[in-house]
Amino acid sequence: MLNTAMIEFNREVDASGLHCPLPLLRLKKALMEMMSGDVVKVIATDPAAHLDFGVYTDQAGHQIIKFVKQSNAQIFYIKKK
């Protein structure tokens, strides 16, 4: 398992147990309320979340700075453009 303790973030979104499109909608809502350069940590259990988040961040210009896949969850650190 990768160590994520050193990554600083401004907001955390726990989307555990939610299915598409809810994790993505929670991410979008959080980013709308954040300032440029802020980092959001998202915890998702939906196995397709990495696909949704990847496409969205590419299109919107945000940056996934770290992605950790665990046995029961995926953790994303996303920097707002």
N, C-alpha and C positions, 0 to 999 in steps of 0.2 A: 504494500500500500504506500502511496506517495504521501509525503508530509505536506499538509496544507496549512499548518499552523502559522507559517511565516507570511502568508498572503494577507495583506490588510484589505478590508472591504468596508464600505459605508452602509450597506444594507444587506439583509438576508431575506430570501424568499424561500419558504419551505413549501414546495409543491408536491410533497410526498403523498402518494395515494391518488393523485389527480391524473386523469387521462387527457390526451390530445382533444382539444386545443388549449385546455386550461393552464398547463404549465407555461406555455408561450404567452397567453394573455396576462398571466401574473407577472411574467418578466417584462412585457411591454408596459404595463401599468407602473411597475417600479421604476423603470427607466424614465418614464415621462415625469416622474416626481424628483428625479436626481439631476445633479449638475454635471456638466461636461467634465470628463476625467474621473468621475466617481466610479467605484467598482461595486457590483452587486454579486453576492454569492447566491446561487440557486441550487437547491437540492430537489432532485426529481427522481421518481421511480418509474415513470413511463419509459419503456425501452426505446421509443422513437424520439425522445426529447432531444438527443444530440443532433438528429437530422433537422428537426424544426428550428432549433436554436442556431445551428450552423447556417442554414439558408437565411434566416431572419437577420442575423448579425452581418452577414455578407451584404445583404441588400440595404440595410440601414446604416452601415458604416461603423457599427460597434465592433469591439474586439474581444474574442474569447481568449483570455490571457492564460487560463489553465482549465483543463478538463480532467477529472478523475473519475474513473469507472470503478465502482465497488461491486461486490456481489449482489447487493440489494438496492443500490442507488447510484445516481450519477451526480457529481458535484461540478458546477460550472462557476468560474469567476469571469465576469464579463465587464469590460470597461466601456463606459458610455463615451461616444464620440464627442 
